């Protein structure tokens, strides 16, 4: 799972490397936001799989 997570961030890294000041400000806001959304979706998938196993 760690390799998958690293691959996700590596794949999106160029998007968060803008040259303009406005782009840098947006990347500072968007990068952690996408990371949070991605982490929450992964947690939701784990909880869902555990629920299926529990049933």
BATI-130710 format. One record per atom (N, C-alpha, C): atom name; y, x, z. Coordinates in Angstrom, 3 decimals. Layout:
BEGIN
   at          y          x          z
   CA          Y          X          Z
...
//
This chain:
BEGIN
   at          y          x          z
    N     -1.200      0.845      0.000
   CA      0.000      0.000      0.000
    C      1.247      0.878      0.000
    N      1.152      2.040      0.654
   CA      2.304      2.932      0.703
    C      2.648      3.440     -0.697
    N      1.619      3.742     -1.486
   CA      1.863      4.231     -2.844
    C      2.557      3.149     -3.668
    N      2.123      1.896     -3.493
   CA      2.740      0.792     -4.232
    C      4.207      0.657     -3.849
    N      4.504      0.750     -2.546
   CA      5.884      0.620     -2.092
    C      6.745      1.743     -2.674
    N      6.214      2.971     -2.644
   CA      6.974      4.098     -3.187
    C      7.206      3.906     -4.679
    N      6.187      3.407     -5.387
   CA      6.339      3.168     -6.815
    C      7.422      2.140     -7.092
    N      7.530      1.131     -6.223
   CA      8.552      0.101     -6.396
    C      9.941      0.715     -6.304
    N     10.174      1.523     -5.258
   CA     11.494      2.108     -5.068
    C     11.809      3.136     -6.155
    N     10.791      3.888     -6.584
   CA     11.019      4.868     -7.647
    C     11.372      4.155     -8.949
    N     10.722      3.016     -9.196
   CA     10.963      2.286    -10.434
    C     12.383      1.731    -10.480
    N     12.921      1.326     -9.310
   CA     14.248      0.716     -9.288
    C     15.354      1.698     -8.935
    N     14.986      2.961     -8.641
   CA     15.983      3.936     -8.210
    C     17.111      4.119     -9.225
    N     16.840      4.230    -10.536
   CA     17.928      4.430    -11.493
    C     18.970      3.320    -11.453
    N     18.568      2.104    -11.094
   CA     19.526      0.991    -11.044
    C     20.566      1.254     -9.965
    N     20.168      1.942     -8.893
   CA     21.065      2.165     -7.771
    C     21.734      3.538     -7.833
    N     21.834      4.118     -9.033
   CA     22.512      5.404     -9.191
    C     23.665      5.280    -10.195
    N     24.610      4.366     -9.946
   CA     25.728      4.199    -10.876
    C     26.757      5.318    -10.704
    N     27.637      5.464    -11.692
   CA     28.631      6.532    -11.640
    C     29.983      6.005    -11.181
    N     30.254      4.714    -11.368
   CA     31.560      4.166    -11.001
    C     31.614      3.868     -9.501
    N     32.836      3.812     -8.962
   CA     33.004      3.526     -7.530
    C     32.549      2.107     -7.219
    N     32.900      1.163     -8.086
   CA     32.499     -0.224     -7.866
    C     30.980     -0.330     -7.904
    N     30.363      0.364     -8.845
   CA     28.907      0.342     -8.947
    C     28.262      0.931     -7.708
    N     28.863      2.002     -7.169
   CA     28.310      2.620     -5.965
    C     28.391      1.649     -4.796
    N     29.519      0.927     -4.682
   CA     29.666     -0.042     -3.598
    C     28.614     -1.129     -3.730
    N     28.377     -1.594     -4.954
   CA     27.375     -2.627     -5.179
    C     25.984     -2.098     -4.841
    N     25.697     -0.842     -5.202
   CA     24.365     -0.290     -4.934
    C     24.158     -0.160     -3.426
    N     25.208      0.208     -2.696
   CA     25.087      0.326     -1.240
    C     24.764     -1.032     -0.629
    N     25.234     -2.109     -1.258
   CA     24.960     -3.456     -0.743
    C     23.609     -3.966     -1.222
    N     23.295     -3.711     -2.498
   CA     22.097     -4.295     -3.097
    C     20.821     -3.548     -2.713
    N     20.898     -2.221     -2.583
   CA     19.681     -1.448     -2.340
    C     18.968     -1.897     -1.062
    N     19.640     -1.915      0.105
   CA     18.942     -2.368      1.320
    C     18.568     -3.839      1.249
    N     19.369     -4.643      0.531
   CA     19.060     -6.072      0.428
    C     17.747     -6.269     -0.318
    N     17.583     -5.590     -1.451
   CA     16.332     -5.707     -2.206
    C     15.169     -5.164     -1.387
    N     15.416     -4.103     -0.645
   CA     14.357     -3.552      0.197
    C     13.899     -4.566      1.236
    N     14.863     -5.287      1.833
   CA     14.525     -6.303      2.830
    C     13.736     -7.429      2.190
    N     14.207     -7.903      1.031
   CA     13.518     -9.001      0.346
    C     12.098     -8.587     -0.010
    N     11.958     -7.357     -0.507
   CA     10.632     -6.863     -0.886
    C      9.726     -6.764      0.344
    N     10.264     -6.237      1.439
   CA      9.463     -6.107      2.660
    C      9.043     -7.481      3.171
    N      9.955     -8.452      3.149
   CA      9.630     -9.795      3.624
    C      8.548    -10.419      2.758
    N      8.619    -10.207      1.447
   CA      7.603    -10.780      0.561
    C      6.244    -10.139      0.840
    N      6.228     -8.832      1.131
   CA      4.968     -8.159      1.448
    C      4.394     -8.710      2.759
    N      5.258     -8.921      3.754
   CA      4.799     -9.464      5.037
    C      4.248    -10.868      4.827
    N      4.931    -11.666      4.002
   CA      4.467    -13.025      3.731
    C      3.091    -12.996      3.068
    N      2.881    -12.041      2.165
   CA      1.577    -11.932      1.506
    C      0.499    -11.560      2.518
    N      0.819    -10.646      3.439
   CA     -0.168    -10.241      4.444
    C     -0.509    -11.415      5.350
    N      0.511    -12.150      5.806
   CA      0.268    -13.303      6.676
    C     -0.569    -14.340      5.931
    N     -0.274    -14.545      4.657
   CA     -1.032    -15.511      3.868
    C     -2.488    -15.101      3.750
    N     -2.744    -13.813      3.523
   CA     -4.131    -13.344      3.386
    C     -4.854    -13.468      4.720
    N     -4.154    -13.187      5.825
   CA     -4.776    -13.320      7.142
    C     -5.120    -14.780      7.410
    N     -4.226    -15.695      7.007
   CA     -4.476    -17.119      7.218
    C     -5.722    -17.566      6.473
    N     -5.895    -17.078      5.250
   CA     -7.071    -17.449      4.457
    C     -8.337    -16.898      5.121
    N     -8.267    -15.658      5.621
   CA     -9.437    -15.062      6.273
    C     -9.760    -15.818      7.564
    N     -8.708    -16.227      8.291
   CA     -8.918    -16.942      9.550
    C     -9.578    -18.290      9.308
    N     -9.231    -18.952      8.198
   CA     -9.820    -20.254      7.895
    C    -11.253    -20.054      7.425
//
